[in-house]
Amino acid sequence: MRTRWGTCNIQKRRVWLNLHLVKKAPECLEYVIIHELVHLLEKGHNDIFKAYMDRFYPDWRRVKYQLNNQLLD
C-alpha cells in the first residue's frame, strides 16, 4: 500500500497493514489496528465511528496526528 496505513475488507473481515508502519512508533501501529477493527463495527468515519475510537483508544487524535506528520526514515 502506498497511500494508506491500513485497510479493512468488511465483508471478508480482513485487515491489511502498510509495511512502512514498522518505521513508526508502536503506538501508531496500535492506532491503525484499532482504527481498522472499528470499521468492522462502523463502515464510515462518522460520529459513531469517532465515538468508538474515543471509547477504545481515547488518545487516538494525538497518535493520528503523529502518524501522519512524522517523517519516515
N, CA, C, O and CB atoms as a CASP TS submission, in Angstrom:
PFRMAT TS
TARGET T0000
AUTHOR 0000-0000-0000
METHOD Language model
MODEL 1
PARENT N/A
ATOM      1  N   MET     1       0.841  -1.187   0.000  1.00  0.00           N
ATOM      2  CA  MET     1       0.000   0.000   0.000  1.00  0.00           C
ATOM      3  C   MET     1       0.881   1.243   0.000  1.00  0.00           C
ATOM      4  O   MET     1       1.828   1.353   0.779  1.00  0.00           O
ATOM      5  CB  MET     1      -0.954   0.002   1.218  1.00  0.00           C
ATOM      6  N   ARG     2       0.562   2.140  -0.856  1.00  0.00           N
ATOM      7  CA  ARG     2       1.358   3.363  -0.951  1.00  0.00           C
ATOM      8  C   ARG     2       0.648   4.581  -0.398  1.00  0.00           C
ATOM      9  O   ARG     2       1.296   5.569  -0.053  1.00  0.00           O
ATOM     10  CB  ARG     2       1.732   3.617  -2.376  1.00  0.00           C
ATOM     11  N   THR     3      -0.669   4.530  -0.307  1.00  0.00           N
ATOM     12  CA  THR     3      -1.403   5.729   0.081  1.00  0.00           C
ATOM     13  C   THR     3      -2.180   5.580   1.383  1.00  0.00           C
ATOM     14  O   THR     3      -2.797   6.542   1.842  1.00  0.00           O
ATOM     15  CB  THR     3      -2.343   6.109  -1.010  1.00  0.00           C
ATOM     16  N   ARG     4      -2.162   4.398   1.985  1.00  0.00           N
ATOM     17  CA  ARG     4      -2.924   4.187   3.214  1.00  0.00           C
ATOM     18  C   ARG     4      -2.069   3.464   4.235  1.00  0.00           C
ATOM     19  O   ARG     4      -1.158   2.716   3.880  1.00  0.00           O
ATOM     20  CB  ARG     4      -4.212   3.392   2.935  1.00  0.00           C
ATOM     21  N   TRP     5      -2.367   3.690   5.496  1.00  0.00           N
ATOM     22  CA  TRP     5      -1.678   2.975   6.573  1.00  0.00           C
ATOM     23  C   TRP     5      -2.310   1.621   6.817  1.00  0.00           C
ATOM     24  O   TRP     5      -1.652   0.706   7.310  1.00  0.00           O
ATOM     25  CB  TRP     5      -1.694   3.796   7.859  1.00  0.00           C
ATOM     26  N   GLY     6      -3.574   1.487   6.478  1.00  0.00           N
ATOM     27  CA  GLY     6      -4.264   0.217   6.644  1.00  0.00           C
ATOM     28  C   GLY     6      -5.573   0.245   5.897  1.00  0.00           C
ATOM     29  O   GLY     6      -6.055   1.301   5.490  1.00  0.00           O
ATOM     30  N   THR     7      -6.141  -0.932   5.723  1.00  0.00           N
ATOM     31  CA  THR     7      -7.448  -1.040   5.086  1.00  0.00           C
ATOM     32  C   THR     7      -8.168  -2.250   5.655  1.00  0.00           C
ATOM     33  O   THR     7      -7.548  -3.189   6.155  1.00  0.00           O
ATOM     34  CB  THR     7      -7.316  -1.148   3.540  1.00  0.00           C
ATOM     35  N   CYS     8      -9.484  -2.206   5.568  1.00  0.00           N
ATOM     36  CA  CYS     8     -10.305  -3.267   6.124  1.00  0.00           C
ATOM     37  C   CYS     8     -11.340  -3.692   5.090  1.00  0.00           C
ATOM     38  O   CYS     8     -12.065  -2.860   4.545  1.00  0.00           O
ATOM     39  CB  CYS     8     -10.989  -2.809   7.436  1.00  0.00           C
ATOM     40  N   ASN     9     -11.402  -4.995   4.826  1.00  0.00           N
ATOM     41  CA  ASN     9     -12.456  -5.553   3.992  1.00  0.00           C
ATOM     42  C   ASN     9     -13.537  -6.045   4.942  1.00  0.00           C
ATOM     43  O   ASN     9     -13.378  -7.074   5.599  1.00  0.00           O
ATOM     44  CB  ASN     9     -11.922  -6.712   3.055  1.00  0.00           C
ATOM     45  N   ILE    10     -14.621  -5.314   5.009  1.00  0.00           N
ATOM     46  CA  ILE    10     -15.667  -5.593   5.988  1.00  0.00           C
ATOM     47  C   ILE    10     -16.356  -6.927   5.706  1.00  0.00           C
ATOM     48  O   ILE    10     -16.651  -7.681   6.633  1.00  0.00           O
ATOM     49  CB  ILE    10     -16.696  -4.465   5.995  1.00  0.00           C
ATOM     50  N   GLN    11     -16.613  -7.222   4.428  1.00  0.00           N
ATOM     51  CA  GLN    11     -17.304  -8.460   4.091  1.00  0.00           C
ATOM     52  C   GLN    11     -16.472  -9.694   4.458  1.00  0.00           C
ATOM     53  O   GLN    11     -17.006 -10.657   5.008  1.00  0.00           O
ATOM     54  CB  GLN    11     -17.638  -8.481   2.604  1.00  0.00           C
ATOM     55  N   LYS    12     -15.191  -9.671   4.163  1.00  0.00           N
ATOM     56  CA  LYS    12     -14.320 -10.816   4.455  1.00  0.00           C
ATOM     57  C   LYS    12     -13.694 -10.741   5.842  1.00  0.00           C
ATOM     58  O   LYS    12     -13.033 -11.678   6.289  1.00  0.00           O
ATOM     59  CB  LYS    12     -13.225 -10.911   3.415  1.00  0.00           C
ATOM     60  N   ARG    13     -13.913  -9.596   6.529  1.00  0.00           N
ATOM     61  CA  ARG    13     -13.398  -9.368   7.880  1.00  0.00           C
ATOM     62  C   ARG    13     -11.872  -9.537   7.928  1.00  0.00           C
ATOM     63  O   ARG    13     -11.328 -10.247   8.773  1.00  0.00           O
ATOM     64  CB  ARG    13     -14.071 -10.333   8.875  1.00  0.00           C
ATOM     65  N   ARG    14     -11.210  -8.858   6.987  1.00  0.00           N
ATOM     66  CA  ARG    14      -9.752  -8.899   6.894  1.00  0.00           C
ATOM     67  C   ARG    14      -9.181  -7.488   6.982  1.00  0.00           C
ATOM     68  O   ARG    14      -9.771  -6.523   6.496  1.00  0.00           O
ATOM     69  CB  ARG    14      -9.308  -9.581   5.581  1.00  0.00           C
ATOM     70  N   VAL    15      -8.025  -7.402   7.613  1.00  0.00           N
ATOM     71  CA  VAL    15      -7.328  -6.123   7.754  1.00  0.00           C
ATOM     72  C   VAL    15      -5.950  -6.261   7.115  1.00  0.00           C
ATOM     73  O   VAL    15      -5.248  -7.249   7.332  1.00  0.00           O
ATOM     74  CB  VAL    15      -7.213  -5.695   9.263  1.00  0.00           C
ATOM     75  N   TRP    16      -5.576  -5.260   6.327  1.00  0.00           N
ATOM     76  CA  TRP    16      -4.241  -5.196   5.754  1.00  0.00           C
ATOM     77  C   TRP    16      -3.539  -3.969   6.320  1.00  0.00           C
ATOM     78  O   TRP    16      -4.157  -2.924   6.524  1.00  0.00           O
ATOM     79  CB  TRP    16      -4.293  -5.148   4.193  1.00  0.00           C
ATOM     80  N   LEU    17      -2.237  -4.109   6.573  1.00  0.00           N
ATOM     81  CA  LEU    17      -1.450  -3.014   7.141  1.00  0.00           C
ATOM     82  C   LEU    17      -0.303  -2.658   6.208  1.00  0.00           C
ATOM     83  O   LEU    17       0.283  -3.525   5.560  1.00  0.00           O
ATOM     84  CB  LEU    17      -0.910  -3.392   8.536  1.00  0.00           C
ATOM     85  N   ASN    18       0.006  -1.378   6.152  1.00  0.00           N
ATOM     86  CA  ASN    18       1.133  -0.882   5.375  1.00  0.00           C
ATOM     87  C   ASN    18       2.424  -1.275   6.087  1.00  0.00           C
ATOM     88  O   ASN    18       2.568  -1.024   7.284  1.00  0.00           O
ATOM     89  CB  ASN    18       1.048   0.665   5.179  1.00  0.00           C
ATOM     90  N   LEU    19       3.353  -1.883   5.375  1.00  0.00           N
ATOM     91  CA  LEU    19       4.603  -2.343   5.985  1.00  0.00           C
ATOM     92  C   LEU    19       5.472  -1.196   6.498  1.00  0.00           C
ATOM     93  O   LEU    19       6.343  -1.419   7.340  1.00  0.00           O
ATOM     94  CB  LEU    19       5.388  -3.159   4.985  1.00  0.00           C
ATOM     95  N   HIS    20       5.257   0.007   6.016  1.00  0.00           N
ATOM     96  CA  HIS    20       6.036   1.156   6.496  1.00  0.00           C
ATOM     97  C   HIS    20       5.682   1.526   7.941  1.00  0.00           C
ATOM     98  O   HIS    20       6.360   2.355   8.548  1.00  0.00           O
ATOM     99  CB  HIS    20       5.805   2.364   5.582  1.00  0.00           C
ATOM    100  N   LEU    21       4.642   0.925   8.486  1.00  0.00           N
ATOM    101  CA  LEU    21       4.302   1.165   9.900  1.00  0.00           C
ATOM    102  C   LEU    21       5.414   0.714  10.836  1.00  0.00           C
ATOM    103  O   LEU    21       5.506   1.208  11.960  1.00  0.00           O
ATOM    104  CB  LEU    21       3.004   0.443  10.263  1.00  0.00           C
ATOM    105  N   VAL    22       6.256  -0.206  10.401  1.00  0.00           N
ATOM    106  CA  VAL    22       7.356  -0.659  11.268  1.00  0.00           C
ATOM    107  C   VAL    22       8.345   0.471  11.538  1.00  0.00           C
ATOM    108  O   VAL    22       9.118   0.398  12.493  1.00  0.00           O
ATOM    109  CB  VAL    22       8.089  -1.855  10.629  1.00  0.00           C
ATOM    110  N   LYS    23       8.331   1.500  10.721  1.00  0.00           N
ATOM    111  CA  LYS    23       9.226   2.641  10.902  1.00  0.00           C
ATOM    112  C   LYS    23       8.649   3.688  11.842  1.00  0.00           C
ATOM    113  O   LYS    23       9.318   4.667  12.170  1.00  0.00           O
ATOM    114  CB  LYS    23       9.533   3.274   9.566  1.00  0.00           C
ATOM    115  N   LYS    24       7.435   3.491  12.268  1.00  0.00           N
ATOM    116  CA  LYS    24       6.748   4.440  13.146  1.00  0.00           C
ATOM    117  C   LYS    24       6.780   3.952  14.589  1.00  0.00           C
ATOM    118  O   LYS    24       7.182   2.820  14.861  1.00  0.00           O
ATOM    119  CB  LYS    24       5.293   4.649  12.687  1.00  0.00           C
ATOM    120  N   ALA    25       6.360   4.803  15.500  1.00  0.00           N
ATOM    121  CA  ALA    25       6.268   4.435  16.915  1.00  0.00           C
ATOM    122  C   ALA    25       5.235   3.315  17.077  1.00  0.00           C
ATOM    123  O   ALA    25       4.250   3.275  16.340  1.00  0.00           O
ATOM    124  CB  ALA    25       5.887   5.674  17.793  1.00  0.00           C
ATOM    125  N   PRO    26       5.451   2.406  18.035  1.00  0.00           N
ATOM    126  CA  PRO    26       4.499   1.302  18.246  1.00  0.00           C
ATOM    127  C   PRO    26       3.058   1.763  18.465  1.00  0.00           C
ATOM    128  O   PRO    26       2.122   1.066  18.073  1.00  0.00           O
ATOM    129  CB  PRO    26       4.934   0.481  19.430  1.00  0.00           C
ATOM    130  N   GLU    27       2.873   2.914  19.079  1.00  0.00           N
ATOM    131  CA  GLU    27       1.506   3.398  19.296  1.00  0.00           C
ATOM    132  C   GLU    27       0.803   3.730  17.977  1.00  0.00           C
ATOM    133  O   GLU    27      -0.425   3.704  17.908  1.00  0.00           O
ATOM    134  CB  GLU    27       1.524   4.634  20.199  1.00  0.00           C
ATOM    135  N   CYS    28       1.572   4.040  16.937  1.00  0.00           N
ATOM    136  CA  CYS    28       0.968   4.296  15.630  1.00  0.00           C
ATOM    137  C   CYS    28       0.396   3.010  15.049  1.00  0.00           C
ATOM    138  O   CYS    28      -0.689   3.019  14.468  1.00  0.00           O
ATOM    139  CB  CYS    28       2.001   4.907  14.664  1.00  0.00           C
ATOM    140  N   LEU    29       1.116   1.912  15.200  1.00  0.00           N
ATOM    141  CA  LEU    29       0.609   0.615  14.752  1.00  0.00           C
ATOM    142  C   LEU    29      -0.654   0.257  15.528  1.00  0.00           C
ATOM    143  O   LEU    29      -1.632  -0.218  14.951  1.00  0.00           O
ATOM    144  CB  LEU    29       1.683  -0.488  14.925  1.00  0.00           C
ATOM    145  N   GLU    30      -0.626   0.485  16.830  1.00  0.00           N
ATOM    146  CA  GLU    30      -1.792   0.222  17.667  1.00  0.00           C
ATOM    147  C   GLU    30      -2.994   1.034  17.188  1.00  0.00           C
ATOM    148  O   GLU    30      -4.103   0.510  17.087  1.00  0.00           O
ATOM    149  CB  GLU    30      -1.482   0.544  19.137  1.00  0.00           C
ATOM    150  N   TYR    31      -2.771   2.295  16.898  1.00  0.00           N
ATOM    151  CA  TYR    31      -3.843   3.161  16.404  1.00  0.00           C
ATOM    152  C   TYR    31      -4.436   2.622  15.100  1.00  0.00           C
ATOM    153  O   TYR    31      -5.657   2.540  14.964  1.00  0.00           O
ATOM    154  CB  TYR    31      -3.319   4.589  16.193  1.00  0.00           C
ATOM    155  N   VAL    32      -3.583   2.256  14.145  1.00  0.00           N
ATOM    156  CA  VAL    32      -4.071   1.792  12.842  1.00  0.00           C
ATOM    157  C   VAL    32      -4.861   0.493  12.997  1.00  0.00           C
ATOM    158  O   VAL    32      -5.905   0.325  12.367  1.00  0.00           O
ATOM    159  CB  VAL    32      -2.892   1.585  11.863  1.00  0.00           C
ATOM    160  N   ILE    33      -4.380  -0.409  13.818  1.00  0.00           N
ATOM    161  CA  ILE    33      -5.100  -1.667  14.032  1.00  0.00           C
ATOM    162  C   ILE    33      -6.474  -1.402  14.638  1.00  0.00           C
ATOM    163  O   ILE    33      -7.475  -1.948  14.174  1.00  0.00           O
ATOM    164  CB  ILE    33      -4.288  -2.606  14.944  1.00  0.00           C
ATOM    165  N   ILE    34      -6.523  -0.571  15.669  1.00  0.00           N
ATOM    166  CA  ILE    34      -7.811  -0.257  16.297  1.00  0.00           C
ATOM    167  C   ILE    34      -8.725   0.450  15.306  1.00  0.00           C
ATOM    168  O   ILE    34      -9.914   0.141  15.229  1.00  0.00           O
ATOM    169  CB  ILE    34      -7.608   0.618  17.552  1.00  0.00           C
ATOM    170  N   HIS    35      -8.182   1.391  14.551  1.00  0.00           N
ATOM    171  CA  HIS    35      -8.948   2.116  13.540  1.00  0.00           C
ATOM    172  C   HIS    35      -9.603   1.133  12.562  1.00  0.00           C
ATOM    173  O   HIS    35     -10.800   1.220  12.289  1.00  0.00           O
ATOM    174  CB  HIS    35      -8.037   3.110  12.779  1.00  0.00           C
ATOM    175  N   GLU    36      -8.811   0.208  12.048  1.00  0.00           N
ATOM    176  CA  GLU    36      -9.345  -0.739  11.067  1.00  0.00           C
ATOM    177  C   GLU    36     -10.349  -1.696  11.698  1.00  0.00           C
ATOM    178  O   GLU    36     -11.350  -2.036  11.067  1.00  0.00           O
ATOM    179  CB  GLU    36      -8.211  -1.530  10.424  1.00  0.00           C
ATOM    180  N   LEU    37     -10.104  -2.134  12.917  1.00  0.00           N
ATOM    181  CA  LEU    37     -11.052  -3.028  13.584  1.00  0.00           C
ATOM    182  C   LEU    37     -12.377  -2.322  13.889  1.00  0.00           C
ATOM    183  O   LEU    37     -13.435  -2.951  13.858  1.00  0.00           O
ATOM    184  CB  LEU    37     -10.442  -3.572  14.878  1.00  0.00           C
ATOM    185  N   VAL    38     -12.323  -1.035  14.182  1.00  0.00           N
ATOM    186  CA  VAL    38     -13.555  -0.283  14.425  1.00  0.00           C
ATOM    187  C   VAL    38     -14.412  -0.249  13.156  1.00  0.00           C
ATOM    188  O   VAL    38     -15.637  -0.157  13.238  1.00  0.00           O
ATOM    189  CB  VAL    38     -13.230   1.158  14.898  1.00  0.00           C
ATOM    190  N   HIS    39     -13.771  -0.323  11.985  1.00  0.00           N
ATOM    191  CA  HIS    39     -14.553  -0.379  10.748  1.00  0.00           C
ATOM    192  C   HIS    39     -15.419  -1.631  10.670  1.00  0.00           C
ATOM    193  O   HIS    39     -16.390  -1.658   9.914  1.00  0.00           O
ATOM    194  CB  HIS    39     -13.630  -0.322   9.545  1.00  0.00           C
ATOM    195  N   LEU    40     -15.092  -2.651  11.425  1.00  0.00           N
ATOM    196  CA  LEU    40     -15.965  -3.829  11.467  1.00  0.00           C
ATOM    197  C   LEU    40     -17.265  -3.505  12.198  1.00  0.00           C
ATOM    198  O   LEU    40     -18.275  -4.183  12.006  1.00  0.00           O
ATOM    199  CB  LEU    40     -15.249  -5.013  12.153  1.00  0.00           C
ATOM    200  N   LEU    41     -17.240  -2.468  13.037  1.00  0.00           N
ATOM    201  CA  LEU    41     -18.435  -2.026  13.756  1.00  0.00           C
ATOM    202  C   LEU    41     -19.161  -0.898  13.036  1.00  0.00           C
ATOM    203  O   LEU    41     -20.388  -0.814  13.078  1.00  0.00           O
ATOM    204  CB  LEU    41     -18.063  -1.580  15.152  1.00  0.00           C
ATOM    205  N   GLU    42     -18.397  -0.028  12.373  1.00  0.00           N
ATOM    206  CA  GLU    42     -18.964   1.153  11.698  1.00  0.00           C
ATOM    207  C   GLU    42     -18.164   1.424  10.429  1.00  0.00           C
ATOM    208  O   GLU    42     -16.955   1.647  10.483  1.00  0.00           O
ATOM    209  CB  GLU    42     -18.951   2.411  12.640  1.00  0.00           C
ATOM    210  N   LYS    43     -18.841   1.404   9.297  1.00  0.00           N
ATOM    211  CA  LYS    43     -18.168   1.496   7.996  1.00  0.00           C
ATOM    212  C   LYS    43     -17.475   2.841   7.759  1.00  0.00           C
ATOM    213  O   LYS    43     -16.319   2.877   7.338  1.00  0.00           O
ATOM    214  CB  LYS    43     -19.168   1.254   6.894  1.00  0.00           C
ATOM    215  N   GLY    44     -18.165   3.920   8.024  1.00  0.00           N
ATOM    216  CA  GLY    44     -17.637   5.245   7.682  1.00  0.00           C
ATOM    217  C   GLY    44     -16.851   5.883   8.810  1.00  0.00           C
ATOM    218  O   GLY    44     -16.628   5.280   9.860  1.00  0.00           O
ATOM    219  N   HIS    45     -16.435   7.127   8.565  1.00  0.00           N
ATOM    220  CA  HIS    45     -15.710   7.915   9.570  1.00  0.00           C
ATOM    221  C   HIS    45     -16.648   8.964  10.178  1.00  0.00           C
ATOM    222  O   HIS    45     -16.287  10.134  10.310  1.00  0.00           O
ATOM    223  CB  HIS    45     -14.456   8.602   8.937  1.00  0.00           C
ATOM    224  N   ASN    46     -17.819   8.538  10.535  1.00  0.00           N
ATOM    225  CA  ASN    46     -18.840   9.444  11.066  1.00  0.00           C
ATOM    226  C   ASN    46     -18.718   9.588  12.587  1.00  0.00           C
ATOM    227  O   ASN    46     -17.751   9.118  13.187  1.00  0.00           O
ATOM    228  CB  ASN    46     -20.245   8.939  10.695  1.00  0.00           C
ATOM    229  N   ASP    47     -19.695  10.232  13.191  1.00  0.00           N
ATOM    230  CA  ASP    47     -19.666  10.453  14.646  1.00  0.00           C
ATOM    231  C   ASP    47     -19.715   9.148  15.435  1.00  0.00           C
ATOM    232  O   ASP    47     -19.126   9.054  16.512  1.00  0.00           O
ATOM    233  CB  ASP    47     -20.830  11.339  15.061  1.00  0.00           C
ATOM    234  N   ILE    48     -20.405   8.153  14.914  1.00  0.00           N
ATOM    235  CA  ILE    48     -20.450   6.857  15.597  1.00  0.00           C
ATOM    236  C   ILE    48     -19.067   6.224  15.602  1.00  0.00           C
ATOM    237  O   ILE    48     -18.620   5.699  16.621  1.00  0.00           O
ATOM    238  CB  ILE    48     -21.471   5.912  14.920  1.00  0.00           C
ATOM    239  N   PHE    49     -18.392   6.278  14.457  1.00  0.00           N
ATOM    240  CA  PHE    49     -17.024   5.765  14.348  1.00  0.00           C
ATOM    241  C   PHE    49     -16.107   6.468  15.347  1.00  0.00           C
ATOM    242  O   PHE    49     -15.335   5.822  16.055  1.00  0.00           O
ATOM    243  CB  PHE    49     -16.489   5.948  12.911  1.00  0.00           C
ATOM    244  N   LYS    50     -16.198   7.788  15.398  1.00  0.00           N
ATOM    245  CA  LYS    50     -15.347   8.561  16.310  1.00  0.00           C
ATOM    246  C   LYS    50     -15.657   8.244  17.764  1.00  0.00           C
ATOM    247  O   LYS    50     -14.754   8.247  18.600  1.00  0.00           O
ATOM    248  CB  LYS    50     -15.521  10.058  16.060  1.00  0.00           C
ATOM    249  N   ALA    51     -16.909   7.973  18.079  1.00  0.00           N
ATOM    250  CA  ALA    51     -17.279   7.592  19.445  1.00  0.00           C
ATOM    251  C   ALA    51     -16.660   6.248  19.815  1.00  0.00           C
ATOM    252  O   ALA    51     -16.183   6.068  20.935  1.00  0.00           O
ATOM    253  CB  ALA    51     -18.813   7.530  19.593  1.00  0.00           C
ATOM    254  N   TYR    52     -16.669   5.311  18.879  1.00  0.00           N
ATOM    255  CA  TYR    52     -15.996   4.030  19.128  1.00  0.00           C
ATOM    256  C   TYR    52     -14.502   4.241  19.340  1.00  0.00           C
ATOM    257  O   TYR    52     -13.909   3.651  20.242  1.00  0.00           O
ATOM    258  CB  TYR    52     -16.232   3.055  17.957  1.00  0.00           C
ATOM    259  N   MET    53     -13.900   5.079  18.511  1.00  0.00           N
ATOM    260  CA  MET    53     -12.463   5.351  18.669  1.00  0.00           C
ATOM    261  C   MET    53     -12.182   5.980  20.034  1.00  0.00           C
ATOM    262  O   MET    53     -11.218   5.606  20.702  1.00  0.00           O
ATOM    263  CB  MET    53     -11.958   6.283  17.539  1.00  0.00           C
ATOM    264  N   ASP    54     -13.011   6.921  20.447  1.00  0.00           N
ATOM    265  CA  ASP    54     -12.850   7.539  21.767  1.00  0.00           C
ATOM    266  C   ASP    54     -12.955   6.495  22.877  1.00  0.00           C
ATOM    267  O   ASP    54     -12.239   6.564  23.876  1.00  0.00           O
ATOM    268  CB  ASP    54     -13.905   8.640  21.977  1.00  0.00           C
ATOM    269  N   ARG    55     -13.840   5.542  22.693  1.00  0.00           N
ATOM    270  CA  ARG    55     -14.041   4.503  23.706  1.00  0.00           C
ATOM    271  C   ARG    55     -12.858   3.533  23.771  1.00  0.00           C
ATOM    272  O   ARG    55     -12.379   3.205  24.857  1.00  0.00           O
ATOM    273  CB  ARG    55     -15.326   3.731  23.416  1.00  0.00           C
ATOM    274  N   PHE    56     -12.392   3.076  22.604  1.00  0.00           N
ATOM    275  CA  PHE    56     -11.364   2.044  22.563  1.00  0.00           C
ATOM    276  C   PHE    56      -9.934   2.575  22.604  1.00  0.00           C
ATOM    277  O   PHE    56      -9.018   1.862  23.013  1.00  0.00           O
ATOM    278  CB  PHE    56     -11.542   1.228  21.340  1.00  0.00           C
ATOM    279  N   TYR    57      -9.738   3.832  22.179  1.00  0.00           N
ATOM    280  CA  TYR    57      -8.384   4.423  22.152  1.00  0.00           C
ATOM    281  C   TYR    57      -8.508   5.936  22.345  1.00  0.00           C
ATOM    282  O   TYR    57      -8.422   6.699  21.383  1.00  0.00           O
ATOM    283  CB  TYR    57      -7.638   4.091  20.796  1.00  0.00           C
ATOM    284  N   PRO    58      -8.710   6.362  23.594  1.00  0.00           N
ATOM    285  CA  PRO    58      -9.011   7.772  23.873  1.00  0.00           C
ATOM    286  C   PRO    58      -7.994   8.776  23.308  1.00  0.00           C
ATOM    287  O   PRO    58      -8.358   9.914  23.014  1.00  0.00           O
ATOM    288  CB  PRO    58      -9.103   7.963  25.349  1.00  0.00           C
ATOM    289  N   ASP    59      -6.742   8.375  23.154  1.00  0.00           N
ATOM    290  CA  ASP    59      -5.696   9.286  22.688  1.00  0.00           C
ATOM    291  C   ASP    59      -5.500   9.209  21.168  1.00  0.00           C
ATOM    292  O   ASP    59      -4.455   9.616  20.659  1.00  0.00           O
ATOM    293  CB  ASP    59      -4.381   8.971  23.396  1.00  0.00           C
ATOM    294  N   TRP    60      -6.483   8.698  20.454  1.00  0.00           N
ATOM    295  CA  TRP    60      -6.308   8.426  19.033  1.00  0.00           C
ATOM    296  C   TRP    60      -6.035   9.664  18.195  1.00  0.00           C
ATOM    297  O   TRP    60      -5.309   9.571  17.205  1.00  0.00           O
ATOM    298  CB  TRP    60      -7.515   7.743  18.509  1.00  0.00           C
ATOM    299  N   ARG    61      -6.580  10.804  18.547  1.00  0.00           N
ATOM    300  CA  ARG    61      -6.373  12.013  17.731  1.00  0.00           C
ATOM    301  C   ARG    61      -4.908  12.457  17.755  1.00  0.00           C
ATOM    302  O   ARG    61      -4.362  12.854  16.726  1.00  0.00           O
ATOM    303  CB  ARG    61      -7.277  13.158  18.232  1.00  0.00           C
ATOM    304  N   ARG    62      -4.281  12.391  18.915  1.00  0.00           N
ATOM    305  CA  ARG    62      -2.865  12.755  19.022  1.00  0.00           C
ATOM    306  C   ARG    62      -1.997  11.787  18.224  1.00  0.00           C
ATOM    307  O   ARG    62      -1.087  12.205  17.508  1.00  0.00           O
ATOM    308  CB  ARG    62      -2.420  12.772  20.497  1.00  0.00           C
ATOM    309  N   VAL    63      -2.282  10.503  18.349  1.00  0.00           N
ATOM    310  CA  VAL    63      -1.484   9.495  17.655  1.00  0.00           C
ATOM    311  C   VAL    63      -1.698   9.577  16.147  1.00  0.00           C
ATOM    312  O   VAL    63      -0.757   9.387  15.376  1.00  0.00           O
ATOM    313  CB  VAL    63      -1.835   8.091  18.164  1.00  0.00           C
ATOM    314  N   LYS    64      -2.910   9.853  15.730  1.00  0.00           N
ATOM    315  CA  LYS    64      -3.187  10.032  14.299  1.00  0.00           C
ATOM    316  C   LYS    64      -2.369  11.193  13.746  1.00  0.00           C
ATOM    317  O   LYS    64      -1.785  11.094  12.667  1.00  0.00           O
ATOM    318  CB  LYS    64      -4.697  10.276  14.057  1.00  0.00           C
ATOM    319  N   TYR    65      -2.332  12.284  14.488  1.00  0.00           N
ATOM    320  CA  TYR    65      -1.532  13.434  14.061  1.00  0.00           C
ATOM    321  C   TYR    65      -0.051  13.051  13.963  1.00  0.00           C
ATOM    322  O   TYR    65       0.621  13.383  12.987  1.00  0.00           O
ATOM    323  CB  TYR    65      -1.717  14.618  15.042  1.00  0.00           C
ATOM    324  N   GLN    66       0.440  12.361  14.969  1.00  0.00           N
ATOM    325  CA  GLN    66       1.841  11.916  14.984  1.00  0.00           C
ATOM    326  C   GLN    66       2.117  11.018  13.776  1.00  0.00           C
ATOM    327  O   GLN    66       3.126  11.194  13.093  1.00  0.00           O
ATOM    328  CB  GLN    66       2.167  11.159  16.308  1.00  0.00           C
ATOM    329  N   LEU    67       1.239  10.069  13.511  1.00  0.00           N
ATOM    330  CA  LEU    67       1.399   9.132  12.407  1.00  0.00           C
ATOM    331  C   LEU    67       1.498   9.870  11.073  1.00  0.00           C
ATOM    332  O   LEU    67       2.360   9.556  10.252  1.00  0.00           O
ATOM    333  CB  LEU    67       0.233   8.141  12.378  1.00  0.00           C
ATOM    334  N   ASN    68       0.636  10.829  10.862  1.00  0.00           N
ATOM    335  CA  ASN    68       0.562  11.498   9.569  1.00  0.00           C
ATOM    336  C   ASN    68       1.540  12.655   9.405  1.00  0.00           C
ATOM    337  O   ASN    68       1.684  13.181   8.301  1.00  0.00           O
ATOM    338  CB  ASN    68      -0.817  11.996   9.355  1.00  0.00           C
ATOM    339  N   ASN    69       2.204  13.056  10.460  1.00  0.00           N
ATOM    340  CA  ASN    69       3.118  14.195  10.367  1.00  0.00           C
ATOM    341  C   ASN    69       4.568  13.876  10.685  1.00  0.00           C
ATOM    342  O   ASN    69       5.439  14.732  10.531  1.00  0.00           O
ATOM    343  CB  ASN    69       2.660  15.262  11.275  1.00  0.00           C
ATOM    344  N   GLN    70       4.834  12.672  11.119  1.00  0.00           N
ATOM    345  CA  GLN    70       6.214  12.245  11.388  1.00  0.00           C
ATOM    346  C   GLN    70       6.828  11.720  10.089  1.00  0.00           C
ATOM    347  O   GLN    70       6.228  10.882   9.416  1.00  0.00           O
ATOM    348  CB  GLN    70       6.259  11.146  12.511  1.00  0.00           C
ATOM    349  N   LEU    71       7.989  12.194   9.743  1.00  0.00           N
ATOM    350  CA  LEU    71       8.645  11.761   8.519  1.00  0.00           C
ATOM    351  C   LEU    71       9.198  10.354   8.674  1.00  0.00           C
ATOM    352  O   LEU    71       9.667   9.973   9.746  1.00  0.00           O
ATOM    353  CB  LEU    71       9.761  12.728   8.138  1.00  0.00           C
ATOM    354  N   LEU    72       9.137   9.589   7.593  1.00  0.00           N
ATOM    355  CA  LEU    72       9.754   8.253   7.576  1.00  0.00           C
ATOM    356  C   LEU    72      11.244   8.400   7.364  1.00  0.00           C
ATOM    357  O   LEU    72      11.692   9.324   6.686  1.00  0.00           O
ATOM    358  CB  LEU    72       9.132   7.353   6.469  1.00  0.00           C
ATOM    359  N   ASP    73      12.009   7.501   7.937  1.00  0.00           N
ATOM    360  CA  ASP    73      13.456   7.491   7.708  1.00  0.00           C
ATOM    361  C   ASP    73      13.787   6.874   6.372  1.00  0.00           C
ATOM    362  O   ASP    73      14.959   6.781   6.009  1.00  0.00           O
ATOM    363  CB  ASP    73      14.174   6.738   8.818  1.00  0.00           C
TER
END
